[in-house]
Amino acid sequence: MATTQTVDTLFEKYPLVTEEWNNWKKADKADVMGRWRVTGYIPEKGEFDAWMSAAKTGDGRYDLTLEGHYADGTVLSGTGKATVYTGYEWRASVTIDDMKMRQVMALDANGQMEGRMFLATEREIGGALNAVKDQGMGQLVAVQPSYLRSGESAELTLIGAGLKGDIDLGEGVTVEKIVARSDDRITLVAKATGAEGPRTIKVGKAINNAALNVYSTLARVDVTPANAVTRIGGAGSEMEKVRATYRAVGYSAGADGKPGTDDDLRLGYMPASWSILPADEVAEHDKDHLYAGQINAAGIFVPGDAGPNPERKMSANNVGRLKVVATVNDGASKVDGEGSMLVAVPDFVRRVLD
């Protein structure tokens, strides 16, 4: 059967040429030249927003400039080059504030891109990246942070383009103070009341239906990635350490009041305190949490040194299995979330695909 039917079955189910494939090839590709409103995250720097300008230099090739701000107001700037493959796949090398980074994004038909940006030398250290093409009209692309606890006053930043006109933060959310305002960035103090759920935000004609989530109680925290692998290295060995970066995502329990069910409301990324614990009784017995590495305040895990460790049983190396714990304190509740970490031996085969 493997030699007589497999090929025919695969050809029938997965043909090389289909109507969908031909239509895809004929479809108009979005033009990436121009300005893009970009939001993202850089580990140890935090969330940011920027204008990214793409100037065409050749077939599918662009020069880039970036100007923007981190969430704390610090100015951000950068330059780079991008190549767009097949009309949809964005690959860029950029230098932002002396950090060499890579961008990998996919372009959709609506003039938006989603993907990731990471350190050029450590693709494991990065974060989500989103870009919305400037359409010459009012656009509201994000609110940072994306959550507001009911009864609380907190500072929010509205990010977009052409943000002119009255500000409406949705049912039960009032603007208490405008801290700073421009056509593409508004920082304000807001207070929420009323039922949990997403709010439709409006600034003049610019609308976003799910940029802000109002909640009453933080019920659950997820750690992302849920599972990660790092690798010992350094200490004079041939291989550098392979690190990992974690973030915490908060949820409210939703209408049923039970965390971990389908109606939980995703609030967004939240600041957390980070710690590590042994993964199980064996890891605790071997004291993996003392030798396998440490996690810093930004959620970046740094594995232990390569080589035998005379402090460990039989001078074993510093591999181990750990729990990564995020503790989120929103001022009313303190909630823990857990992720998994495997600290492995060095990997001498470099994977070429991201």
C-alpha positions in Angstrom: 0.0 0.0 0.0 2.8 2.4 0.9 4.3 2.0 -2.6 1.1 1.7 -4.6 -1.5 4.1 -3.0 0.4 6.7 -1.0 1.4 8.9 -3.9 -2.1 8.9 -5.5 -3.7 9.7 -2.1 -1.4 12.6 -1.4 -1.9 14.0 -4.9 -5.6 13.8 -4.4 -5.7 15.5 -1.0 -2.8 17.9 -1.5 -2.4 18.8 -5.2 0.3 21.2 -6.3 -2.0 23.4 -8.4 -5.4 24.4 -7.1 -7.9 27.1 -7.8 -7.1 28.8 -4.5 -3.4 28.8 -5.4 -4.0 30.3 -8.8 -6.3 33.0 -7.3 -3.6 33.8 -4.7 -1.0 34.3 -7.3 -3.3 36.6 -9.3 -4.4 38.7 -6.3 -3.1 42.2 -5.9 -0.4 42.5 -3.3 -0.5 45.4 -0.8 2.0 48.2 -1.3 4.2 48.5 1.8 5.8 51.8 0.8 4.8 54.6 3.1 4.2 55.0 6.8 3.3 52.3 9.3 2.0 52.7 12.9 4.0 50.1 14.8 3.4 48.7 18.3 5.5 46.0 20.0 7.6 44.9 22.9 11.4 44.7 23.5 12.5 42.7 26.5 14.1 44.9 29.3 12.8 48.0 27.4 9.1 47.3 27.5 6.2 48.1 25.2 6.7 50.8 22.5 4.9 52.6 19.7 6.6 54.1 16.7 6.2 55.4 13.1 8.0 53.2 10.7 8.6 54.7 7.2 9.4 52.3 4.3 11.1 53.9 1.2 11.4 51.6 -1.9 14.9 51.0 -3.1 14.3 48.1 -5.5 12.1 45.1 -6.3 10.6 44.2 -2.9 13.4 46.1 -1.0 13.0 49.1 1.3 14.9 51.4 3.5 13.4 51.9 7.0 13.3 54.6 9.6 11.6 54.4 13.0 10.7 57.1 15.4 8.7 56.6 18.6 8.4 56.1 22.3 8.6 53.4 24.9 5.7 53.1 27.3 7.6 55.1 29.9 8.0 58.0 27.5 11.6 57.4 26.5 12.3 58.3 22.9 13.0 55.5 20.4 14.7 55.7 17.0 16.1 53.3 14.5 17.0 52.6 10.9 17.1 49.4 8.8 16.3 47.5 5.6 13.4 45.3 4.7 12.7 42.7 2.0 9.2 41.6 1.1 8.9 38.1 -0.3 5.9 36.8 -2.4 4.2 40.1 -1.7 3.3 39.1 1.8 6.3 38.0 3.9 8.2 40.9 5.6 11.8 40.3 6.7 13.8 43.2 8.1 17.1 44.0 9.8 16.9 47.1 12.0 19.0 48.9 14.6 17.0 50.4 17.4 18.9 52.4 20.0 22.1 50.5 19.2 20.3 47.1 19.4 20.5 45.1 16.2 17.2 43.3 15.7 15.3 41.3 13.2 11.6 41.6 12.1 9.5 38.7 10.8 5.9 39.6 9.8 3.1 38.5 7.5 1.2 41.1 5.5 -2.6 40.8 5.0 -4.8 42.3 2.3 -6.1 45.0 4.7 -2.7 46.7 5.1 -1.8 45.2 8.4 1.2 43.1 9.5 1.7 40.8 12.5 4.7 39.0 13.6 7.7 39.2 15.9 10.9 41.3 16.5 13.9 39.8 18.2 17.6 40.4 18.9 19.7 39.6 15.8 22.1 37.5 17.9 19.4 35.8 20.1 16.2 35.1 18.3 14.8 33.7 21.5 14.8 37.3 23.0 12.0 39.3 21.5 8.3 40.0 21.5 5.2 40.5 19.4 5.2 43.2 16.6 2.2 44.7 14.9 2.1 47.3 12.1 -0.9 49.2 10.6 -0.5 51.1 7.3 -1.2 54.8 7.5 -4.4 55.3 5.4 -4.5 59.1 5.8 -7.5 59.0 8.1 -8.2 58.5 11.8 -6.9 55.2 13.1 -6.8 53.9 16.7 -4.5 50.9 16.7 -3.8 50.2 20.4 -4.3 51.2 24.0 -1.4 50.7 26.5 -2.0 49.1 28.9 -5.0 47.2 27.4 -6.9 46.8 30.7 -8.4 49.0 33.5 -9.7 47.7 36.8 -13.2 48.9 37.7 -13.2 51.6 40.3 -9.5 52.4 39.6 -8.0 55.5 38.1 -5.0 54.7 35.9 -2.9 56.2 33.1 -3.6 55.0 29.5 -2.0 55.8 26.2 -4.1 55.8 23.0 -2.0 55.0 20.0 -2.9 55.7 16.4 -3.0 58.3 13.6 -5.2 61.3 13.0 -6.5 61.2 16.6 -8.5 64.4 16.4 -11.9 65.1 18.0 -13.7 64.0 21.2 -12.5 61.0 23.2 -15.0 58.3 24.1 -13.6 55.4 26.2 -16.8 53.4 26.1 -19.6 52.7 28.6 -18.7 53.5 32.2 -15.2 54.8 31.5 -14.5 58.5 32.0 -11.5 60.7 31.2 -10.3 62.4 34.4 -7.3 64.2 32.9 -5.4 64.6 29.6 -1.7 64.3 30.4 -0.4 64.8 26.8 -2.0 64.9 23.4 -0.8 64.8 19.8 -2.5 63.5 16.6 -0.9 60.1 17.0 -0.5 59.6 20.8 -2.8 60.6 23.7 -1.8 59.9 27.3 -4.7 60.4 29.8 -6.0 59.3 33.2 -9.2 57.3 33.1 -11.5 55.7 35.6 -13.8 52.7 34.9 -17.1 51.6 36.3 -19.8 49.1 35.2 -19.7 45.6 33.8 -16.7 43.7 32.8 -15.8 43.4 29.1 -14.2 45.1 26.2 -14.9 48.7 25.5 -15.3 50.4 22.1 -12.9 53.3 22.0 -13.5 56.4 19.8 -11.4 59.4 19.1 -13.2 61.5 16.6 -13.8 59.1 13.6 -11.1 56.6 14.8 -12.7 53.5 16.4 -11.3 50.4 18.0 -13.8 47.8 19.2 -11.5 45.8 21.6 -8.5 47.9 22.6 -9.5 48.3 26.3 -10.8 45.6 28.7 -12.5 46.6 31.9 -12.4 44.0 34.7 -13.3 43.8 38.4 -11.1 41.0 39.7 -7.9 39.5 38.4 -8.6 35.7 38.5 -5.9 34.0 36.5 -2.4 34.5 35.1 -0.9 32.6 32.2 2.8 32.6 31.6 4.0 32.7 28.0 5.6 30.7 26.6 4.0 27.9 28.6 7.0 25.7 27.8 10.5 26.8 26.9 14.0 25.3 26.4 17.2 27.1 27.3 20.7 25.8 27.1 23.7 26.0 29.4 26.9 27.5 27.9 29.6 30.1 28.3 32.3 29.7 31.0 34.9 29.2 28.3 32.9 26.6 26.3 32.4 26.6 22.6 28.7 27.6 22.8 27.0 30.6 24.3 24.1 30.3 26.6 20.6 30.2 25.1 18.3 32.4 27.1 14.4 32.7 27.1 12.1 35.6 27.8 8.7 35.3 29.6 5.6 37.5 29.9 2.5 37.3 32.0 -1.0 37.5 30.6 -3.9 38.4 33.0 -7.5 37.2 32.8 -10.7 37.8 34.6 -13.1 34.9 35.3 -15.9 36.0 33.0 -19.6 35.7 33.5 -19.5 32.2 35.1 -17.0 33.4 37.8 -14.8 30.4 37.2 -11.2 31.0 36.0 -9.9 28.7 33.3 -13.2 28.4 31.3 -14.0 29.6 27.8 -15.6 32.9 28.8 -12.5 34.2 30.6 -11.7 37.8 29.6 -8.1 38.2 28.3 -6.9 41.5 29.8 -3.5 41.6 28.1 0.1 41.6 29.2 0.7 42.6 32.8 3.8 43.5 34.9 4.9 40.7 37.1 7.5 39.6 39.7 9.4 36.6 38.5 10.8 33.6 40.4 11.8 29.9 39.8 11.0 26.7 41.6 12.0 23.0 41.0 9.6 21.4 38.6 8.9 18.3 40.7 10.3 16.1 43.6 13.2 14.9 41.5 14.2 18.4 40.5 13.9 19.5 44.1 16.1 16.7 45.3 18.7 17.6 42.7 18.4 21.3 43.6 17.9 22.3 40.0 16.5 25.7 41.1 19.9 26.5 42.7 22.1 25.6 39.8 20.2 25.6 36.5 19.9 29.4 36.2 18.2 32.6 37.3 15.3 34.8 36.0 15.6 38.6 36.2 13.0 41.3 36.9 12.3 41.6 33.1 11.3 38.0 32.8 14.5 36.9 31.0 15.9 33.5 32.1 19.6 33.1 32.1 20.8 29.4 32.3 23.8 28.2 34.3 27.3 27.8 33.1 28.4 24.9 30.9 30.8 22.2 32.2 30.9 20.0 35.3 29.8 21.6 38.6 31.7 20.1 41.6 28.9 21.3 43.9 26.4 19.0 42.2 26.1 15.2 42.8 28.7 13.4 40.8 29.9 16.8 39.5 26.9 16.9 37.1 26.4 19.9 34.8 23.9 22.6 35.4 20.9 21.3 33.4 17.6 21.0 35.2 13.8 21.3 35.1 12.1 24.3 36.6 8.8 26.1 37.1 8.8 29.7 36.1 6.4 31.7 38.4 4.9 35.1 37.5 3.3 36.9 40.4 0.9 39.7 39.3 -0.3 42.3 41.8 -2.8 44.7 40.4 -3.4 46.5 43.8 -6.4 44.4 44.7 -5.3 40.8 44.1 -2.1 38.9 43.9 -2.2 36.0 41.5 0.5 33.5 40.4 0.9 31.8 37.1 3.3 29.1 36.1 5.3 28.2 33.0 7.7 25.3 32.4 11.5 25.6 31.7 13.9 22.8 30.5 17.5 23.8 30.9 19.3 21.6 28.5 22.8 20.9 27.3 24.3 23.0 24.5 23.0 22.4 21.0 25.6 22.3 18.3 23.1 22.3 15.4 21.9 25.8 14.5 18.3 25.7 13.2 18.0 28.0 10.1 14.2 28.6 10.2 12.5 31.0 12.6 
